[in-house]
Amino acid sequence: MFRDLYDYLYHLAPTGGIPLKGTGIVVALALILSHGWALNNTARTQAFLKAFPRTYSWGVILLTIDFIWSEFALVNMDMGEFFNMRDKFMMIVAGGYIAVLIYVKEFLAVRALGALLLLVAGPVLTAAFLQPQTSRLLLPILAYVWIIVGMFFIGMPFLMRDWVNSLISKPQRWNLAVYGGIAYGFVLLAAAFLYY
C-alpha cells in the first residue's frame, strides 16, 4: 500500500502517477483559500505569522510530519548501491528527529516549515515533469520558490521573522502579497481546467 502511494506521488508506477490536472487544482485551491482567509482575517493572520517562528508546538507538529514523510520516502525509494544501508539511514533520520526536538528549539517551527516546503515540492515537480503544456510551468515555478524559501528557512530561519515584519509593516505590501497569491491561484486554476 505505502509502496503504491510512493510510486503514485513520484510517478514511478507503470500506469503513471499524480495527475497534472489534479495537482494544479489542489495547489490552486490551496493558494486561493489560504490567501483569501488571510485577506478576510488580516489581524489574526498577521498575529499568527508574527508568533509562528518561535512557537515550539508548531515546530513539533511540522517536524513530526517531516519525519514521517522522510521515513516513508526512505522505506520506498530506490537507493541503488546503498540499498543495504537503508536501515542505517532510517535510524539516522529518527535520531536526528529526536535530537532536533531536544537541542534545536530556537526557530524550530521555521526550520520544520522549510523542510516541509522541500518535501512538498517533490510531488508537484514530478506531476509537471515532461508534460507538453507550456502552462505546466506555473507549478514548477511555484515549487522552485518553495525550494529556495525552504532552504533559507532551514539555514537562516531568522529571515522569516524579518520578512514577516517587513510584510506587515506596510498595508500595501500585505495587500500585494495576499492579492498576488489569490491571482496566481486563479491563473493556475484556469490553466488546470483549460489546458491540463
C-alpha positions as CSV (number, residue, x, y, z in Angstrom):
1,M,0.0,0.0,0.0
2,F,2.7,2.5,1.0
3,R,4.8,1.5,-1.9
4,D,1.9,2.1,-4.3
5,L,1.4,5.6,-2.7
6,Y,5.1,6.4,-3.1
7,D,5.0,5.3,-6.8
8,Y,1.9,7.4,-7.4
9,L,3.3,10.5,-5.8
10,Y,6.7,10.3,-7.6
11,H,5.5,8.9,-10.9
12,L,7.2,5.5,-10.6
13,A,4.2,3.4,-11.3
14,P,3.9,1.8,-14.8
15,T,0.4,3.5,-15.1
16,G,1.7,6.9,-14.3
17,G,1.2,8.9,-11.1
18,I,-0.2,12.0,-9.6
19,P,-2.0,13.8,-12.5
20,L,-1.1,17.3,-13.6
21,K,-4.7,18.5,-13.6
22,G,-5.4,17.3,-10.1
23,T,-2.2,18.7,-8.8
24,G,-2.9,22.1,-10.4
25,I,-6.4,22.2,-8.9
26,V,-5.3,21.2,-5.4
27,V,-2.4,23.7,-5.4
28,A,-4.6,26.5,-6.9
29,L,-7.4,26.0,-4.3
30,A,-4.8,25.9,-1.5
31,L,-3.4,29.3,-2.7
32,I,-6.9,30.8,-3.2
33,L,-8.3,29.6,0.1
34,S,-5.3,30.4,2.3
35,H,-4.7,33.9,0.8
36,G,-8.5,34.6,0.8
37,W,-8.6,33.6,4.5
38,A,-5.6,35.9,5.2
39,L,-7.4,38.7,3.4
40,N,-10.6,38.3,5.4
41,N,-8.8,37.8,8.7
42,T,-5.8,40.2,8.4
43,A,-5.3,40.9,12.1
44,R,-5.4,37.2,13.1
45,T,-3.2,36.1,10.3
46,Q,-0.6,38.8,11.0
47,A,-0.6,37.9,14.7
48,F,-0.2,34.2,13.9
49,L,2.7,34.9,11.4
50,K,4.5,37.1,14.0
51,A,4.2,34.4,16.7
52,F,4.9,31.4,14.4
53,P,8.7,31.5,14.2
54,R,9.1,31.0,18.0
55,T,6.1,28.7,18.6
56,Y,7.6,25.4,19.6
57,S,4.4,23.4,19.4
58,W,4.1,24.2,15.7
59,G,7.7,23.2,15.3
60,V,7.0,19.8,16.9
61,I,3.9,19.2,14.7
62,L,5.6,20.2,11.4
63,L,8.9,18.4,12.2
64,T,6.9,15.2,13.0
65,I,5.2,15.5,9.6
66,D,8.7,15.9,8.1
67,F,10.0,12.9,9.9
68,I,7.1,10.6,8.9
69,W,7.4,11.8,5.3
70,S,11.1,11.3,5.2
71,E,10.9,7.8,6.7
72,F,8.2,7.0,4.2
73,A,10.4,8.1,1.3
74,L,13.4,6.2,2.7
75,V,11.5,3.0,3.0
76,N,10.3,3.1,-0.6
77,M,12.9,4.9,-2.7
78,D,15.4,3.1,-4.9
79,M,18.7,3.6,-3.2
80,G,20.8,1.9,-5.8
81,E,24.1,0.5,-4.4
82,F,23.2,1.9,-1.0
83,F,20.2,-0.4,-0.6
84,N,21.9,-2.4,2.2
85,M,22.2,0.8,4.3
86,R,18.5,1.7,4.2
87,D,18.1,0.7,7.9
88,K,21.0,2.8,9.0
89,F,19.7,5.9,7.1
90,M,16.3,5.4,8.7
91,M,17.9,5.2,12.2
92,I,20.0,8.4,11.5
93,V,16.8,10.2,10.4
94,A,15.0,9.1,13.6
95,G,17.9,10.0,15.8
96,G,18.2,13.4,14.1
97,Y,14.4,14.0,14.6
98,I,14.8,13.4,18.4
99,A,18.0,15.4,18.6
100,V,16.5,18.4,16.8
101,L,13.4,18.3,19.1
102,I,15.6,18.4,22.1
103,Y,18.5,20.7,21.1
104,V,17.3,22.9,18.3
105,K,14.3,24.6,19.9
106,E,15.2,28.1,18.5
107,F,13.1,28.8,15.4
108,L,12.2,25.2,15.2
109,A,8.8,26.0,13.5
110,V,10.6,27.9,10.7
111,R,13.2,25.1,10.1
112,A,10.4,22.5,10.1
113,L,8.3,24.5,7.7
114,G,11.4,24.9,5.4
115,A,11.8,21.1,5.4
116,L,8.2,20.6,4.6
117,L,8.4,23.0,1.7
118,L,11.2,20.9,0.3
119,L,9.2,17.7,0.7
120,V,6.0,19.1,-0.8
121,A,7.9,20.4,-3.9
122,G,8.8,16.9,-5.0
123,P,5.4,15.5,-6.0
124,V,4.5,18.9,-7.5
125,L,7.6,18.8,-9.7
126,T,7.0,15.2,-10.8
127,A,3.4,15.9,-11.7
128,A,4.6,18.6,-14.2
129,F,7.7,16.7,-15.4
130,L,7.8,16.2,-19.2
131,Q,4.2,17.4,-19.7
132,P,3.7,19.1,-23.1
133,Q,1.6,22.1,-21.9
134,T,3.6,25.3,-21.5
135,S,1.2,26.4,-18.8
136,R,2.6,23.5,-16.7
137,L,5.4,25.8,-15.8
138,L,3.1,27.5,-13.3
139,L,3.6,24.5,-11.0
140,P,7.4,24.2,-11.2
141,I,7.9,28.0,-10.8
142,L,5.9,27.8,-7.5
143,A,7.7,24.6,-6.5
144,Y,11.1,26.1,-7.0
145,V,10.1,29.2,-5.0
146,W,9.2,26.7,-2.2
147,I,12.5,25.0,-2.5
148,I,14.5,28.2,-2.4
149,V,12.5,29.7,0.5
150,G,12.7,26.3,2.3
151,M,16.5,26.2,2.1
152,F,16.7,29.7,3.5
153,F,14.2,28.8,6.3
154,I,16.3,25.8,7.3
155,G,19.7,27.6,7.1
156,M,18.7,31.1,8.2
157,P,15.3,30.8,10.0
158,F,15.5,34.3,11.4
159,L,14.8,35.6,7.9
160,M,11.1,34.5,8.2
161,R,10.8,36.8,11.2
162,D,12.4,39.7,9.2
163,W,10.2,39.0,6.1
164,V,7.0,38.9,8.2
165,N,7.9,42.1,10.0
166,S,8.6,43.8,6.6
167,L,5.5,42.4,5.1
168,I,3.1,43.6,7.8
169,S,4.8,46.9,8.3
170,K,3.0,48.5,5.3
171,P,-0.6,47.6,4.2
172,Q,0.5,47.9,0.6
173,R,3.0,45.1,0.9
174,W,0.5,42.9,2.8
175,N,-2.2,43.5,0.1
176,L,0.2,42.9,-2.7
177,A,1.2,39.5,-1.2
178,V,-2.4,38.4,-0.4
179,Y,-3.9,39.6,-3.7
180,G,-0.8,38.2,-5.6
181,G,-1.4,34.7,-4.1
182,I,-5.1,34.8,-4.9
183,A,-4.3,35.9,-8.5
184,Y,-1.7,33.2,-9.0
185,G,-4.2,30.7,-7.7
186,F,-6.9,31.7,-10.1
187,V,-4.4,31.7,-13.1
188,L,-3.3,28.2,-12.1
189,L,-6.9,27.0,-11.6
190,A,-7.8,28.3,-15.1
191,A,-4.8,26.6,-16.6
192,A,-5.7,23.3,-14.8
193,F,-9.2,23.3,-16.2
194,L,-8.4,24.6,-19.7
195,Y,-5.1,23.0,-20.6
196,Y,-4.1,20.2,-18.2
